[in-house]
Amino acid sequence: MGRSESRLKIAFTAQDAARMRDALALAGLGHRKTAPNPVVGAVIVKAGRIVGTGWHRRAGTAHAEVHAIAAARGRTRGATLYTTLEPCDHVGRTAKCTDAILHAGITRVVVATRDPSPRVNGAGIRRLRREGVRVDVGLLEAEARAQNSAYEFACTRGRPLVTLKVALTLDGKIATETGDSKWVTSEAARRRARALRAENDAVLVGVETILADDPRLTARFPGAREPLRVVLDSRLRTPPDAALFHDVRRASVLIATAENDTDTRAEIRARLESRGAEIVEAPADAHGIRIDALLAELQRRGVQSLLVEGGARVHGSFIRECVADRLVAFVAPKLLGDARAKSFFHRGRAASMADAIHVEATNFELVGGDIMLTGRFAFGGRRKKTRTSTKTTTSTRKRKR
């Protein structure tokens, strides 16, 4: 059965709902720590009492169900397991969770939502049912799916979930004609923008942004997990003394450049690598680095969510390829009134309003006097199918396993 199974009328009780909320709270403890794995929480109940809890802590370690079973210390026979995601039934870096559940003698499993990974996608549920375990699916499904929205997107779409972030004036400008952009928005809005970095696996800018603004691209608040920092730089113009190298021990730097193996570029690569950067050579076209090839490389590295901070040419590339999924725009109550000032993105002329790119707004919020608009891009039939790069992106360093 597919996802429609969750719409069946299952008689979940108030205790079922309370324990699944406990499991969701536990899953949240793994936020930004488990990629490329999902966040998962688990609670075991026997005779109306919680006897074990667990959550997935990081990729390659025991899953939530296994932690909960261990915490129960043998009090699992005849118990009910609440888990926010379908238990796995395959061997990867860890053993099958279904085996652990069956060995523990658990007789009922309540699952919030199926695992969309092709390796799972119902296999765990089917295995447990074949072995006589009662499995009820769909309790607080929307909440569970929201926790793993990037994971689900990467599993089903084969690329990271892409969010474009921009700070702009009321007339749509991100900088003056001379490139001055400090500051478009308030300090409160800038803090909120930095928090977005901590919510994503990677943050990306073009080399023009590095040259103009010299950003660090870090979240910079206590407890934040810093994202992978990616620079699109076709000709390797990133300065070795750029600010993003000051934090390279806490946050990795990946520079994507066009394939072009010359002695001069080899010297530049060596200088950037000495500063801690990893250089990857990617296929390019008339617009620069091929975005599909870059997204495929990031997917291979376990990146499930990507925050694109610009500038205008980079934003335009993602929009042109229809691989921008979400938009977060901080709109300042300012007007530049200069047609030559820099706009949000470059796309070319639109002949009519029918040619406009639509964004479905999902939230508006006042942040330090600026408006924070969150929305989804609605490309409709324009959205392209994900292309598979015909040539593998190459790295000048061996990737860690």
C-alpha positions as CSV (number, residue, x, y, z in Angstrom):
1,M,0.0,0.0,0.0
2,G,1.2,3.6,-0.7
3,R,1.0,6.8,1.3
4,S,-2.8,6.7,1.0
5,E,-2.7,4.1,3.7
6,S,-2.2,6.9,6.2
7,R,-5.7,8.1,5.4
8,L,-7.4,5.0,6.7
9,K,-9.5,5.4,9.8
10,I,-7.2,4.1,12.5
11,A,-8.5,4.5,16.0
12,F,-5.5,6.3,17.5
13,T,-6.0,7.2,21.2
14,A,-5.1,10.3,23.1
15,Q,-2.1,8.3,24.6
16,D,-1.0,7.4,21.1
17,A,-0.9,11.0,20.1
18,A,0.9,12.1,23.3
19,R,3.6,9.4,22.9
20,M,4.1,10.3,19.2
21,R,4.5,14.0,20.2
22,D,7.2,12.8,22.7
23,A,8.9,10.9,19.8
24,L,8.7,14.0,17.6
25,A,10.4,16.1,20.3
26,L,13.1,13.5,20.6
27,A,13.6,13.5,16.9
28,G,14.2,17.2,17.0
29,L,17.3,16.7,19.2
30,G,19.0,15.3,16.1
31,H,18.3,18.4,13.9
32,R,21.2,19.2,11.6
33,K,23.2,16.3,13.2
34,T,22.1,13.3,11.2
35,A,22.5,14.2,7.5
36,P,22.3,12.5,5.1
37,N,20.1,10.4,7.4
38,P,16.7,11.7,8.6
39,V,15.9,12.8,12.2
40,V,14.0,10.1,14.0
41,G,12.6,9.7,17.6
42,A,11.2,6.6,19.3
43,V,9.3,5.9,22.5
44,I,8.5,2.4,23.9
45,V,5.4,2.0,26.1
46,K,4.5,-1.0,28.2
47,A,1.4,-1.3,30.5
48,G,0.8,2.4,30.0
49,R,4.3,3.5,31.1
50,I,7.2,4.8,29.0
51,V,10.1,2.2,29.5
52,G,12.5,3.4,26.8
53,T,13.2,6.4,24.6
54,G,15.8,7.2,21.9
55,W,16.6,9.3,18.9
56,H,19.0,9.1,16.0
57,R,22.1,11.1,16.9
58,R,24.2,11.1,13.8
59,A,24.7,9.2,10.5
60,G,26.5,5.8,10.9
61,T,25.4,5.3,14.5
62,A,22.4,3.3,16.0
63,H,18.9,4.4,14.9
64,A,16.3,5.7,17.2
65,E,14.5,2.4,17.6
66,V,17.7,0.6,18.7
67,H,18.5,3.3,21.3
68,A,14.9,3.1,22.7
69,I,15.1,-0.7,22.9
70,A,18.5,-0.5,24.7
71,A,17.1,2.1,27.1
72,A,14.1,-0.2,28.0
73,R,16.5,-2.8,29.4
74,G,14.5,-5.9,28.5
75,R,11.1,-4.5,29.3
76,T,10.0,-4.7,25.6
77,R,8.1,-8.0,25.2
78,G,4.5,-7.2,24.4
79,A,5.2,-3.4,24.3
80,T,4.3,-0.7,21.8
81,L,6.9,1.3,19.9
82,Y,6.1,4.8,18.6
83,T,8.5,6.0,15.9
84,T,8.4,9.1,13.8
85,L,9.7,7.3,10.7
86,E,9.3,3.8,9.3
87,P,11.9,1.3,10.7
88,C,14.5,0.2,8.2
89,D,14.7,-3.3,6.8
90,H,18.1,-3.2,5.2
91,V,21.8,-3.4,6.3
92,G,23.8,-0.2,5.8
93,R,26.3,1.1,8.3
94,T,24.0,-0.3,10.9
95,A,21.9,-3.5,11.3
96,K,18.2,-3.7,10.4
97,C,15.9,-2.0,12.9
98,T,13.2,-4.5,12.0
99,D,15.4,-7.3,13.4
100,A,15.9,-5.4,16.6
101,I,12.1,-4.8,17.0
102,L,11.3,-8.5,16.4
103,H,14.0,-9.7,18.7
104,A,12.7,-7.4,21.4
105,G,9.3,-9.0,21.2
106,I,7.5,-5.7,20.5
107,T,3.9,-6.5,19.3
108,R,2.7,-3.1,18.1
109,V,4.5,-0.4,16.2
110,V,2.9,3.1,15.5
111,V,4.6,4.9,12.6
112,A,4.1,8.5,11.9
113,T,5.1,8.3,8.2
114,R,6.8,6.0,5.7
115,D,10.5,6.5,4.9
116,P,10.6,7.8,1.3
117,S,14.1,6.4,0.6
118,P,14.0,3.8,-2.2
119,R,15.8,1.4,0.1
120,V,12.9,1.5,2.6
121,N,9.6,2.9,1.3
122,G,7.3,0.4,2.9
123,A,9.7,-2.5,3.2
124,G,10.1,-2.1,7.0
125,I,6.3,-2.0,7.5
126,R,5.7,-5.1,5.3
127,R,8.4,-7.1,7.1
128,L,7.0,-6.4,10.5
129,R,3.4,-7.2,9.4
130,R,4.6,-10.5,7.9
131,E,6.1,-11.4,11.2
132,G,2.8,-10.7,13.0
133,V,3.5,-7.3,14.4
134,R,0.6,-4.8,14.4
135,V,1.7,-1.7,12.5
136,D,-0.4,1.5,12.5
137,V,0.7,4.2,10.1
138,G,-0.1,7.9,9.8
139,L,-0.3,9.4,13.4
140,L,0.9,13.0,13.2
141,E,2.2,12.4,9.7
142,A,2.3,16.0,8.7
143,E,4.4,17.0,11.7
144,A,6.8,14.1,11.0
145,R,7.2,14.9,7.3
146,A,7.8,18.5,8.1
147,Q,10.8,17.5,10.3
148,N,12.4,15.7,7.4
149,S,11.2,17.9,4.5
150,A,14.7,18.2,3.0
151,Y,15.4,14.5,3.4
152,E,12.1,13.6,1.7
153,F,12.8,16.1,-1.1
154,A,16.3,14.7,-1.7
155,C,15.0,11.1,-1.7
156,T,12.2,11.8,-4.1
157,R,13.8,14.5,-6.4
158,G,17.4,13.3,-6.4
159,R,18.9,16.7,-5.5
160,P,19.0,19.1,-2.5
161,L,16.1,21.3,-1.5
162,V,17.1,24.8,-2.7
163,T,16.2,28.0,-0.9
164,L,17.0,31.4,-2.4
165,K,17.7,34.1,0.3
166,V,17.7,37.8,-0.6
167,A,17.7,41.2,1.1
168,L,16.2,43.9,-1.1
169,T,14.6,47.3,-1.1
170,L,10.9,48.0,-1.8
171,D,11.9,48.6,-5.5
172,G,13.6,45.3,-5.7
173,K,17.3,46.4,-5.5
174,I,20.0,44.5,-3.6
175,A,22.7,47.1,-4.1
176,T,23.5,50.4,-5.6
177,E,25.0,50.7,-9.1
178,T,28.4,50.9,-7.4
179,G,27.8,47.6,-5.5
180,D,27.2,49.2,-2.1
181,S,24.9,46.8,-0.1
182,K,25.8,47.5,3.5
183,W,23.3,47.5,4.8
184,V,20.0,46.9,2.9
185,T,18.2,45.5,6.0
186,S,18.3,45.8,9.8
187,E,20.7,44.0,12.1
188,A,17.7,41.9,13.4
189,A,17.0,40.8,9.8
190,R,20.7,40.0,9.3
191,R,20.7,37.9,12.4
192,R,17.7,36.0,11.2
193,A,19.4,35.4,7.8
194,R,22.4,34.0,9.6
195,A,20.1,31.6,11.5
196,L,18.9,30.3,8.1
197,R,22.5,29.2,7.4
198,A,22.4,27.0,10.5
199,E,19.2,25.4,9.2
200,N,20.7,24.3,6.0
201,D,23.4,21.8,5.1
202,A,25.2,24.2,2.7
203,V,25.2,27.8,1.8
204,L,26.2,29.1,-1.7
205,V,27.3,32.3,-3.2
206,G,29.0,33.4,-6.4
207,V,32.5,34.7,-6.5
208,E,31.2,38.3,-7.3
209,T,29.7,38.3,-3.8
210,I,33.0,37.2,-2.3
211,L,34.8,40.0,-4.1
212,A,32.2,42.7,-3.3
213,D,31.2,41.8,0.3
214,D,33.8,39.4,1.6
215,P,31.3,37.5,3.7
216,R,32.1,34.8,6.2
217,L,28.9,32.8,5.4
218,T,28.7,31.4,8.9
219,A,25.8,31.3,11.4
220,R,27.9,32.6,14.3
221,F,25.7,31.8,17.3
222,P,26.3,29.4,20.2
223,G,25.5,25.7,19.4
224,A,25.0,26.3,15.7
225,R,26.3,23.7,13.3
226,E,28.0,25.6,10.5
227,P,27.0,24.8,6.9
228,L,29.3,23.7,4.1
229,R,30.2,27.0,2.3
230,V,30.2,26.7,-1.5
231,V,31.5,29.3,-3.9
232,L,30.7,29.3,-7.6
233,D,34.0,30.5,-9.2
234,S,34.5,29.5,-12.8
235,R,37.9,31.2,-13.1
236,L,39.2,30.8,-9.5
237,R,39.1,34.5,-8.6
238,T,38.5,33.8,-4.9
239,P,41.2,35.7,-2.9
240,P,43.3,33.5,-0.6
241,D,42.8,36.0,2.1
242,A,39.0,36.1,1.9
243,A,37.1,36.2,5.2
244,L,35.5,32.8,4.7
245,F,38.9,31.2,5.2
246,H,39.2,32.6,8.8
247,D,36.6,30.0,10.0
248,V,37.7,27.1,7.8
249,R,38.4,24.8,10.8
250,R,34.8,25.1,11.9
251,A,33.1,25.3,8.5
252,S,34.4,23.7,5.3
253,V,34.9,25.7,2.1
254,L,34.1,24.1,-1.3
255,I,35.0,26.1,-4.5
256,A,33.4,24.9,-7.7
257,T,35.3,25.9,-10.8
258,A,35.1,25.2,-14.5
259,E,37.1,22.4,-16.0
260,N,40.3,24.0,-17.3
261,D,43.6,22.4,-16.3
262,T,46.4,24.9,-16.9
263,D,49.6,25.5,-15.0
264,T,48.4,28.9,-13.8
265,R,45.2,27.6,-12.4
266,A,47.2,24.8,-10.7
267,E,49.2,27.4,-8.8
268,I,46.0,29.3,-7.8
269,R,44.4,26.0,-6.7
270,A,47.5,25.2,-4.6
271,R,47.2,28.6,-2.8
272,L,43.5,28.2,-2.1
273,E,44.0,24.6,-0.9
274,S,46.7,25.8,1.5
275,R,44.1,28.1,3.0
276,G,41.8,25.0,3.6
277,A,39.6,25.1,0.5
278,E,38.6,22.0,-1.4
279,I,38.4,22.6,-5.2
280,V,36.1,20.7,-7.5
281,E,36.1,21.0,-11.3
282,A,32.6,20.9,-12.8
283,P,31.1,21.0,-16.3
284,A,30.3,24.5,-17.5
285,D,28.2,26.1,-20.2
286,A,27.7,29.6,-21.5
287,H,26.2,30.7,-18.2
288,G,29.0,29.3,-16.0
289,I,29.1,26.2,-13.8
290,R,26.3,23.8,-14.7
291,I,23.9,24.0,-11.8
292,D,22.6,20.4,-12.4
293,A,26.2,19.1,-12.1
294,L,26.8,21.1,-9.0
295,L,23.6,19.9,-7.3
296,A,24.5,16.3,-8.2
297,E,27.9,16.7,-6.5
298,L,26.3,18.2,-3.4
299,Q,23.8,15.4,-3.3
300,R,26.7,12.9,-3.4
301,R,28.2,14.7,-0.4
302,G,25.1,14.3,1.6
303,V,23.8,17.8,1.2
304,Q,20.0,17.8,1.4
305,S,19.3,21.5,1.9
306,L,21.1,24.4,0.1
307,L,20.7,28.1,0.9
308,V,21.6,30.3,-2.1
309,E,22.6,33.8,-1.0
310,G,23.4,35.2,-4.5
311,G,24.3,37.4,-6.1
312,A,22.0,38.3,-8.9
313,R,23.7,36.1,-11.6
314,V,23.7,33.1,-9.3
315,H,20.1,33.6,-8.3
316,G,19.2,33.9,-12.0
317,S,21.0,30.6,-12.8
318,F,18.9,28.7,-10.3
319,I,15.7,30.3,-11.4
320,R,16.5,29.9,-15.1
321,E,17.1,26.1,-14.5
322,C,13.8,25.9,-12.4
323,V,15.7,24.4,-9.5
324,A,14.8,27.1,-7.0
325,D,12.3,25.7,-4.6
326,R,11.8,28.2,-1.8
327,L,12.3,31.9,-1.4
328,V,13.1,33.9,1.8
329,A,13.1,37.6,1.0
330,F,13.9,40.3,3.6
331,V,12.3,43.4,2.2
332,A,13.5,46.7,3.7
333,P,11.3,49.9,3.7
334,K,13.8,51.7,1.5
335,L,13.7,53.0,-2.1
336,L,16.8,53.5,-4.3
337,G,14.8,54.7,-7.4
338,D,17.8,54.0,-9.7
339,A,17.2,51.8,-12.7
340,R,20.9,51.1,-12.8
341,A,21.0,49.7,-9.3
342,K,21.5,46.0,-8.9
343,S,18.3,43.8,-9.0
344,F,17.5,40.5,-7.2
345,F,18.3,38.4,-10.3
346,H,19.1,38.5,-14.0
347,R,16.7,36.7,-16.2
348,G,16.2,38.7,-19.4
349,R,13.2,40.7,-20.5
350,A,9.7,39.5,-19.9
351,A,7.3,40.5,-22.7
352,S,4.2,40.4,-20.5
353,M,3.0,39.8,-16.9
354,A,2.2,36.2,-18.1
355,D,5.9,35.6,-18.3
356,A,6.4,36.5,-14.6
357,I,7.9,33.9,-12.2
358,H,5.3,33.2,-9.5
359,V,6.0,32.7,-5.8
360,E,3.3,31.3,-3.6
361,A,3.7,33.2,-0.3
362,T,3.5,31.0,2.7
363,N,4.3,33.5,5.5
364,F,4.9,37.2,6.3
365,E,6.7,38.3,9.4
366,L,8.0,41.7,10.7
367,V,11.7,41.4,11.6
368,G,13.4,44.5,12.9
369,G,11.3,46.8,10.8
370,D,11.8,44.7,7.6
371,I,9.3,42.3,6.1
372,M,10.4,38.6,5.9
373,L,8.5,36.9,3.1
374,T,8.7,33.1,2.8
375,G,7.3,31.4,-0.2
376,R,7.5,28.6,-2.8
377,F,8.5,29.0,-6.4
378,A,5.7,28.0,-8.7
379,F,7.3,27.2,-12.0
380,G,4.5,24.8,-13.1
381,G,5.2,23.3,-16.5
382,R,8.4,25.3,-16.7
383,R,10.2,23.2,-14.2
384,K,12.8,21.0,-15.9
385,K,13.5,17.4,-15.2
386,T,16.6,16.9,-13.2
387,R,19.5,16.3,-15.6
388,T,22.2,13.8,-14.8
389,S,25.6,15.2,-15.5
390,T,27.4,13.3,-18.2
391,K,30.7,13.9,-16.6
392,T,31.5,13.4,-12.9
393,T,32.6,16.4,-11.0
394,T,36.2,16.0,-9.9
395,S,37.9,17.0,-6.7
396,T,41.5,17.9,-6.0
397,R,41.1,16.2,-2.6
398,K,39.8,12.8,-1.6
399,R,36.4,13.1,-0.1
400,K,36.1,11.9,3.5
401,R,34.0,8.7,4.0
